[in-house]
């Protein structure tokens, strides 16, 4: 019984690791294919978009689309904005390292 539990746990860890690696790759592709070609060049914005795990902000059934170039439904008639729009809004504000921002209700997911 102990071996079965260990094997089950190992398989769970492998599948969790695969999903995380997949999302990590999707984030890199999103930054290089969707953001940079459209003029997002602020290093801090690109770093944030590269590091924030957007899949954690969407329902389970939407996770495979977390880095797609479109808004996503988050239920109750609400959407999370597409990554480019969030990056554009973030870049255009021209924040510096001392700025503090409280973002509420814009649907960014970041």
C-alpha positions as CSV (number, residue, x, y, z in Angstrom):
1,X,0.0,0.0,0.0
2,X,2.8,2.4,0.8
3,X,4.3,1.8,-2.6
4,X,1.1,2.5,-4.4
5,X,0.7,5.8,-2.5
6,X,4.3,6.7,-3.4
7,X,3.7,5.9,-7.0
8,X,0.5,7.9,-7.1
9,X,2.2,10.9,-5.5
10,X,5.1,10.6,-7.9
11,X,2.7,10.6,-10.9
12,X,0.8,13.6,-9.5
13,X,4.1,15.5,-9.1
14,X,5.1,14.6,-12.7
15,X,1.8,15.8,-14.1
16,X,1.9,19.0,-12.0
17,X,5.4,19.7,-13.1
18,X,4.4,19.2,-16.8
19,X,1.6,21.6,-16.5
20,X,3.8,24.2,-14.8
21,X,6.5,23.8,-17.5
22,X,3.9,24.1,-20.2
23,X,2.6,27.4,-18.7
24,X,6.1,28.7,-18.3
25,X,6.8,28.1,-22.0
26,X,3.4,29.6,-23.0
27,X,4.3,32.8,-21.0
28,X,7.7,33.1,-22.8
29,X,6.0,32.7,-26.2
30,X,3.2,35.2,-25.2
31,X,5.9,37.8,-24.4
32,X,8.0,37.2,-27.5
33,X,5.1,36.7,-30.0
34,X,2.3,39.0,-28.7
35,X,3.9,41.8,-26.7
36,X,7.3,42.6,-28.1
37,X,6.2,42.8,-31.8
38,X,3.4,45.2,-30.7
39,X,5.8,47.7,-29.1
40,X,5.9,46.6,-25.5
41,X,9.5,47.3,-24.6
42,X,9.5,48.5,-21.0
43,X,11.8,46.0,-19.2
44,X,9.8,46.0,-16.0
45,X,6.5,45.4,-17.8
46,X,8.0,42.6,-19.8
47,X,9.5,41.0,-16.7
48,X,6.1,41.2,-14.9
49,X,4.3,39.7,-17.9
50,X,7.0,36.9,-18.0
51,X,6.7,36.1,-14.3
52,X,3.0,36.4,-13.3
53,X,1.3,33.1,-13.5
54,X,-1.9,34.2,-15.2
55,X,-3.3,30.7,-15.2
56,X,-4.0,31.1,-11.4
57,X,-6.5,33.9,-12.1
58,X,-8.8,32.0,-14.5
59,X,-11.2,29.1,-13.9
60,X,-9.9,25.6,-14.4
61,X,-11.5,25.1,-17.8
62,X,-9.8,28.3,-19.1
63,X,-6.3,27.5,-17.9
64,X,-5.2,26.1,-21.3
65,X,-6.0,29.5,-22.8
66,X,-4.4,31.6,-20.1
67,X,-1.8,33.1,-22.5
68,X,-3.9,33.3,-25.6
69,X,-4.2,36.7,-27.4
70,X,-7.8,37.3,-26.2
71,X,-9.8,38.1,-23.2
72,X,-11.1,35.1,-21.2
73,X,-14.3,34.5,-19.4
74,X,-13.9,34.3,-15.6
75,X,-17.6,33.8,-14.9
76,X,-20.6,35.9,-14.0
77,X,-20.4,37.8,-17.3
78,X,-16.9,39.1,-16.5
79,X,-13.7,38.7,-18.5
80,X,-10.0,39.0,-17.8
81,X,-8.3,41.3,-20.3
82,X,-5.9,39.9,-23.0
83,X,-2.3,40.1,-22.0
84,X,-1.4,42.7,-24.6
85,X,-4.0,45.2,-23.3
86,X,-2.6,44.7,-19.7
87,X,1.0,45.2,-20.9
88,X,0.0,48.3,-22.9
89,X,-1.8,49.9,-19.9
90,X,1.1,49.0,-17.6
91,X,3.7,50.4,-19.9
92,X,1.9,53.6,-20.7
93,X,1.6,54.6,-17.0
94,X,5.5,54.8,-16.9
95,X,5.8,53.6,-13.4
96,X,9.1,53.7,-11.5
97,X,10.4,51.5,-8.7
98,X,9.1,53.8,-6.0
99,X,5.5,53.9,-7.3
100,X,2.7,52.0,-5.5
101,X,-0.3,50.9,-7.5
102,X,-3.7,49.6,-6.3
103,X,-5.5,48.1,-9.3
104,X,-9.1,47.2,-8.6
105,X,-11.7,45.9,-10.9
106,X,-10.1,46.5,-14.3
107,X,-10.0,42.8,-15.1
108,X,-6.3,42.6,-15.7
109,X,-5.6,39.4,-13.8
110,X,-2.1,40.7,-13.0
